Amino acid sequence: MTPDASPSPSRIPRIGDSLRRWSSSGWAAHLAALLGAGAYGLQAWGHSHGQASVLDEGLYLYKGFLYASGRYWPFQDFGPWTNHMPLAFLIPGWIQRAVEPGLRTGRLYALALAALFLLAVWILARRLGGRWWGAGALFMLAANPLLIKIYSQAISQVLVAGMLAWALVFTLGPGRPRWQLLLGAALGGALVMTRVNVLPALPLLLSYIFWQHGSRAGRAASAVGLAVVLVGHVIFWPGVLKIWAYWLPDPLTPFLNPWRELSGAQLFWNPESSLGTRMGVFLSGFRLHLFPWLGVLLSVICWPGKSAESLTERRAAGLLLAIFFSLLGVHAWAALGQNYCVFCYPLYQAFFSFCGILLMALALGRWFGRVSESRRILAGLGAVLVGLLARPRTLEGLASLLASTQLPRMKELRLLPGSASIEVLLVNRFNLAPAALRDTLESLAAVGLGLVILGGLALLGSLAARRRPSPGLMPWIAVPAAVWLGWLSLAHGNTFRNYDCGGDVVGSYEAVGAHLQTLIPAGASVYWAGGLSPVPLLYLPQAEIFPAQLNGDYSFRLGGEPASLERFGFWNAELAETWLQRAEYALVEQRELTGWLAQAVGSEQFEELSPSPPGVSCRADSWIHVYRRVK
């Protein structure tokens, strides 16, 4: 045999060694991160053009433009209802002032913010879990169509998430330079001046700086963060008190009554939702933010012991968990505890849910290899079973099985012939709507399944502690879990189709705006009933509007004193009629053309001009009637 006929085993290249060398190289992880960002970006570009504009987006863009151009000032009496802190409006307003007003500018602004957000998450996940977890975090974001859709609109979720992420970039972890800590604290203060509902993030961030970086850094950062909030309040004083008057309880803050609307009017928009519906929405928060919630679970399961090695990591995890659960509590109360927007609960989580992904990077990238084998198996099985719990058909099937279960019929403690299903018995006994009952039973099924899963995991953990399985078992659990959860995240995220429209929505709104510009001269007074989103008004930048109308039904009141309502940015039927009499033009979307408004614009006082093209292709009634006053 020749010497080179059969190489020695030591010289045979091993595929595993090659894979390890490839995975340990920095460029491979960076390439993977670029692929994850590209997968996100391709989806975001499509959603930025294919989603109809919602009320919030139109308000941020149009009110922001009015404020940035000096037409009105945030919290101004008899101006638009400034229902959020001023930076939420001013930042998109400044961008439009610098470029041009319109939906295209707004959507490009949202995409730019999303790109900065992705960069911040990549930096944080890489810092907490390693190079490959930086890429993994981007893939988890790319596997959540709900977040991509929300972050592709010019609404405050993407702005707040980006600001919070960069505040964490500048403060999270040891050895941060003093200038970064001060910049992170300033961003924390700016968060409060953007959305008051993320207020808990600032004291938590400052407390972490004290905890991790020392008292001197903490005092300096606190001075900067609180100074931003103070200066913001000075600039917008005293109108900014309207925000605090809305959020703080009336009995505890009677001194804020001058900044409260006390006209005796009733809310027009006040829908009632059943307990079953609220429970269903609560569970949808898990399904639509699957990876973040899994990250929270795994960080608890893999929490390390009190060693010097893990001290800074435990501090970072403590901050992320505190931010996650404090903001979750605020938004759960605002959505599920009120009637204003129950179905907004999953959307509100977009402000902060990325913290759960960072927790996953830390738990699996740093802690997973240090904890016992039993806890590793517990984490792997927990990932699979959480995915099973989040699968809607499982819950629907359990609820259907529970509802159809037959029970003996009884009356006054006496058995009656035959049997009836649980659904029939409960509907008849408590006069419930069948749909509400199904929601409640589905919620009970989820709770029951969760208890069974927790019991099973506890049993598996107990058995694993007695007999350690082979190390080769974990890949067989982890790989299917990752594939299963990735598919579930995509599947659940794609069930959110509230704003999906198809076609080129941006181009459609621009066509509407171009048409309106040919009919309505600059400076004309306009009565607005042109649809849910006031985006078309961006193409009439000099129009004189009645600003309380911009929030539509949400700022409409039943009864009340007109002057008091208008001062706070609200309106009622009396004001609507008065404004229509003063308007030179009326813009009325087809589906709004009903009742007294249809009669008024159909009278001899108005003539109808050519209507606009549809604002969105998915609604045939989205075209706008244009009326001009002739008398």
N, C-alpha and C positions, 0 to 999 in steps of 0.2 A: 504494500500500500504506500502510495506517495505521501509525503509529509502533509500536503495540503488537501488530501482527499477527504479527510474527516476532521474538521476543526474540533479542538477540545471544548468540552462544555463550558469552560470559563470564558471562551471567546465567542460563544454564540450570543448574538445581540438579543436582549430580552425586551419584549414589547412593553412590559410593565415599567422597566427602567426608563425607556424612551418617553413613556407617558408621564412619568414622574418628573423627568428633566424638563419636558415641555410645559407641564403645569406649573413648575416652580419658576419659570421665566416670567419676568415682569411684562414683557410685550404681549404674551399670550393672554394674560388677565386683562390688559388694556384693550386688546382686540375684542375680547368677549364683552367688555363694558361698552365698547362702541357698537357692537351688534345689538346689545340690549337697548341702548339709547336710540339706535336706528329703528328697531322694532316699535319703540314708543313713538318716535317722531313720525313714522309713516302713518300710524293710526291717528295721531293727533292732527296731522295735516288734513286727512280726510274728514275727521269729525269737526274741524274748525270751519269747514265749508258746507257740511251736510246737516248741521243742527240748526233748528229754528232758534231765533233769539227769544230769550225768556224775559220776563218782567225785570228781574234783578239786573240782568246784563244791560238792558236798555236804560234803566235808571242810573246805574253807575256811569255809563257813558254819557248820557245826555245831561244829567244833573252835574256830573263832573265837568263837562264842557261849559255849562252855564256858570259854575263857580270859578273855573280857571280863567274864563274870559271876562269876569267881572260883572256879568249880568245880575247875578245874585251872590249872596255870601252864605256859607253854611250857618244854619240855625236862624237865619234872618226871619223876622216876623213877616207874614204875608208872602213868604217865599215858598220854595219846594219843601216838602217834609224831609228833613235831614234825619232819617231814622237810624243812621249809623254814624260812627265817628268820622270826622272830615276827611282823613287821608284815604278812606275807602273810595271816596268820590274824586278827590283832588288829584290823586296820582294818575288814574286813567284820563282825567280832564287835562292835566298838563301834557300828557303824551299826545292827545288829540290836538291840543293847541299848537304843539311843536310840529306836528305832521299835518293832518287834516281831520276834521270830524267825520265819522262814518264807521260802519261795522267792520270794514276791512282793516282799518287801523286798530280797532279794538281787538279783533281776533289775532292779528299779528303781535300785538302787545301781550296777549295771553300766552301765545306760543313762546315768546321771548322769556316771559316769566317762568314758564314750564321748563325751558332749557336751563335756566339758572337754578331752578329747584332740583332738577336731575343732577346737576353738577354738585350741588351741596349734599344731596343724599349719597352720591358716590363717594365723596370725600369722607363723610361721616361713617358709612358702612365699611369703607376700606380701613379707616382708623380704628374702628371697634372690632372688626372681624377678620381683617386681612384683605389682600388684593382681590381674591376671588369672590369674597362676599360683597365687595364694591360692585362687581359685575352682577352678582346674584340679586342685589337690591334693585338694580335697574330692570332686570328681567321680571322681578316680581311686580314692579310698577307697570311694566309693559303687558303683564298678564291680567291687569285689572281695567277692563274697558270703562267701568264707571268712573274711576279717577281720571282716566284720559279724557273722557267726555266733559267732565266737570272742569278740568284744568284747561280745556280748549276754548272755554268761553270767558269773556271779559267780566268775570264776577270775582268776588273777594276771596273765594277759597284758594285759588292759585296764588294770589298776592300774599295772603296770610301764611299759607304753607311755606312759600319761598322765604318770607321774612323770618319765620320761626326756624327753618332749617339753617339759614345762614347765621342766625344768632347762636345756634348750637355749634356750628362750625367754628365760630370764634371763641367759644367758651368751654366746650366739652373736651375733657381729657386733661392730662397733666402737661405742664410746661408751656402753656399758652402765653405769648408775650402780653405785656400790659396793654398795648394799644389794641390788640384783638379783644381782650376782655372788655375794654371800654366801648369798642365798636359793637360787640355783642349786646352789651347792656343798653346802648342807644337804640339798637334794633328792637330790643324788648320793650322799651318805652314807646317806640313807633308802633309796635303791635297794638298797644292799648289805644293809641290815637287812630288806629285803623278800624278795629272791631273790639268793642268793649266786652264781647262774649269770650275773648281769649285773655281777659285780665289776669287770671291765675298764673299764666305763664311767666309774667314779669317777676313777682315775688319768688316763685320757685327758681327761676334762673339766677336771681341775685343771691338766694340762699345757697345755691350750689356753688357760686363763686366764693362765698365765704368758706364753705365746707371744703372745697378742693384747693382753692388758690390762696387762702389765708385772709386774715381780717383786713390788712391794708388794701389788698386788691378788692375785697368785698366792699369796703367803704367807698373807694374811688368809683367802682362800677355802680354802686347804689346811687351815688351822687349824680352820675351821668344819666342813668336810666330814669330816675325820678325827675331830673331836670327836664328831660324831653317831655315827660307827661305834664309837668308844671308849665313849661313854656307853651305847649299846645293849648292848655286850658286858658292861659292868659290871652293868647291870640284870639280865641273864640269865645271869650267871656263876654257876657254871662249866658249867651245862648246855649253853650255846651251843657248847661245845667238841665236842659230839656232831656238829654240822654239819661242823666242820672235820675231825673224825676220819673222817667219811664221805668227804669230798672229797679229802683229802690222802693220798698214798701211804703205806701201812703201814710199809715199810722205812725211809722217811725221817723218820717221825714216831712212833717207838715210845713217846714220852712221852704220846701221846694214847690209848694202849691202854686205860686205865681208862674212856674214854668210847666205846669200841668194843664192839659185841656180839661176844663171843668164845666163844660156847657150843658151837661145833662144828656148828651147824645148817646145813642147806643151803637155798638159795632154792627156794621152790615155783614162783614165777613167774620163769621163765628161758627164754623161747621162743627157738628158733634161727631165724635168717633167712639165706637164701642171699645170696651176693654179688650175684646178679642182682636179687633183691628189694631189696637196699640201694641198688643203682644206680637202680632204678626209683623208689624213694622220693626219692633225691637229685634226680632230674630233676623229680619232681613239685613240689619246692621252687621250681624256676624257673617252672613252669606256674601254680602257685597264687599266686605273688607276681610276676606278670609286670611290672607297672609299676615296682616297686622295683628289680628286676634291670635293667630297661631304663635306669632312672635312673643306676645304677652304670655301665653300659656307656657311656652318652652323656657322663657326666662325665669319663670317661677319654678318649673320642674328642675332646671339645671342650675339654680342659684348656688354659688360656691360657698364654701365655708369661710370663716373669718381668718383669712391669711393675709399677710402683707402683699402677697403677689396679686390678690384679687381686690384689694381695697379700692383703688381708683376705678376699677371696672364696676364694682358694686355701687360706687357713688354715681357713676354715669347711668347705670341701669336704674338707680333710685330716682334720678331726675327724670328720665324718660317715662318711667311708670307713673310718677307723680303728675307729669304734664298730661299723659294719656288719660288717666282716670279722673283728674280734676276737670279737664275740658269735656270729657265724656259726660260727667255728672251735670255740668252746666247745660250742655246741649240736649241731654235727655230730658231735663226739666223743661227747657224751652220748647221742645218739640212734643214729647210724649206726655208731659205734664200740663200742656196747654192745648187749646183748640186751633191756634193760629195756623200751624203747619205741621201736623203730625207726620206726614209722609216725608218731611224734610230731614228726619233723623239720620238716615244713611248719608244724605248729602252733607250734613253738618260734620260728620266724621272726617270728611275730606280735609278739614282744617288741620288735623293733627294725626291722622291714622298712620302716616309714615313712621311715626315713633315706634310703632309695633314692628315694622320691618327692620329698623335699627336694632331693636331688642333681639330679633331673631339672629342678626349678624353677630351680635355679641354672644348670645347663648350658644349657638352652634359653632361659631368660629373660634371662640376662646374657651368656653366652659365645658362644652360637650365631652371633650377628651379627658377632662379632669374628674368628672363625676363618676360614680359607681356604675357598673354594668347594668344594674337593675334600673337606675334612673335613665340610662341611655335607651334601654328597651322601652321604658315607660314613655319617653319622649317620642320615639318612633311610632309606637302604637297609638299614642295620643294624636299624632298628626293624621294618621289614617282615619281614626274614629271621629275626630273633629270634622274631617271632610265628609264622613258619612252623615254626621249630625246636620251638617249644613246643606245636605242635598234635599231640595224641596219635596221631591216625589216620595222620599222616605217618610217625611212628616205627613204628607197628604195621605199616603197609604195607611199609616198608623191611625190618623184621625178618622179616615173612612171606616177602618176596621172597628174602631171604638164606637163610632156613631151607629153602625149597623148591628152592633151586638144586641141580641134579643134578651129582654128581661120579662119576668111575669108581670101581668097587669094587676094593679092594686087600687083600691078605693076605700078610704077610711079603714085602713089596716086589714081589709078583707081581700083575699085573692079573687080575681075575676078570670073567666075563661080566656084562653089564648095568651098571646104575648105581644109585646111591642118593642121596637128598637129604642135605644137610648136617645137617639135624635128626636123621635116622635114624642117620647115621654117628656123630654126637657122643653121642647118647643111648646107643647100643650100646657105644661105645668107653669112655666115662667114667661109665656107669651114672647118668646124670642124669635128673631128673624133667623131662618135657616142659615143664611150666609154668615151672620154673626156667630151662630153656634159653631159652625165649621171652623171659623177662625179661632174660637176659644179652644175647641177640641184639638186643633193642630198645635196650639201653644202648649196644652197639657201633654200632648204626645211628645213634643220636643223636650219638655222638662223631664218626663218619665224616661225617655231614651237617654238623656244626659245623666240621670241618676244611675241607670243601668251601666252606662259606659264608665262612670266614675267608680262604681263598685267593681267592675271587671278589671279596671286598671289597678285598683288597690290590691285585688287578689293576685294579679300577675306580678306586681311589685313584690308582694310578700313571698311568692314562690321563687322569684328570681333571686331574692336575698338569700334563700336557702341553698339554691343550686344555680350556679352561674352558667349560662349557656355559652356556646362557643363564640369567639369573637367574630367569626365569619357570618354570623346571623344578621348583624346590623345592616350591611349593604342590601340584603334581601328585603329589609324593612324600609330603609331610607329611600332607595331608588323608586320603588312603587309609590311610596308616600309622596315624593316630590312630583312625580308624573300625575298622580291622582289629584293632588291639590292644585297643580298648575292648570289642569283641565277644568277642575271645578271653578277656579277663579275666573277663567275665561268664560265658562258657561254662565255663571251667575252674573258676572259683569255685563254680559251681553243681553241679559233680561231687562236691563235698564234702557228703555227706548223712549223715554218721556219726550225727548226733544229731537229724536231722529226724524229727518225729513227727506233726505236724498236731494240730488241735484246740487246746484250751486246757490246756496242760500245767500251768500254774500253778494253775488251778482244780482240776485232777485231783488234784494233790498236796495241796491244801487239803482236798479231800473225804476223802482218805486220812487226813490228820491229824485231822480232826474225828471220824472214825469211831474212830480209836485212842484219842482222848481220852475217849470214852464208855465204853471198856472197861478202860483201864489207869489206876489211881489214881496220884496224884502220889507220888513217892518209891519206887515199885515198882522192883525190879531186873529188868532186861530183857536177855535174850540176843538179840543182833542177827544175823540172817541175812536181813534184809528187802530185799535188793537191792543193786545196784552203788552207788547214791548213798544216803548216810544222811540225805537231806533229810527223810523222814518223822519222824525223831527230833526235828527242830526243833519239832514240834508237841507233843512230850512234854518240855518244858524241865526238869522236875524228876525225870525218870527216872534211875535209877542204872544205868549201863551198864558193860560191860567194855571199856575204851577201846582196847585193842589190836586189837579186832575191826573197828574203823572202816575201816581200809585194806583189808580183805578179803584176797584172795589175795596182794596185794602185800606185806603184812606177815606172811603165813603162812610158817612154816618147817617143814622136814622134820627131825624129831629135835631135838636140843638140850636144854639144861637149862631146865626151865620157869621157874624164878625169874629166871634171867638174861635169858631172852627177854622176860618180862613187864616187867622193869625198863626195857627199852629200847623198849617199845611193840610187841613182836612176840608171836606166839602159835604154838602147834602143836596137834596133835590131842589131846594129853593135857590141855592147858589148856582146849580147847574142851569136852571132856567134863566137866571139873571145873566150869567156869562154868555149863554147862547144869544141873548138879545143884544149883547155888546159886541159879539164877534163879527168880523168881516168875512171870515171863511169858517166852514165846519168840515172836519175830516172825520168820517164815520166808516168804520169797517163794516162789511156786509152783515156779519153776525150781530153787530151792535145796533143795526137799523131796525129797532122795534119800539113799541110803546109810544110815549109822548115825544121822544126824539124823532121818530120816523114821521109823526104828524107835523112837528114843527118845521123840519127841513123840507117837508113836502108841501108846505104852504106857499103862498104867493110871495112871502118875504125872501125866499131863496130860489136861486136857479142852480140846477145841477150841471156841472162841467163834466168833462170826460173822466171816467174813473181810472184809477191806477191799475197796472198789472198786478197779479197776485204777489203778495209778499213772500210766500213760501209755496212751493209746488205741491206739498202734501195736503194743503187745505184749500179747497175750492172757494171758501168764503173769506179768504184773506185779502181780497182786493178792497181798496178804500174808495168810497164815494167822496167826491169833492163838491161842496156847495158854496156858492158865493151869494152874499147878501145883496139884494136889489132894492130893499126898502128899509 
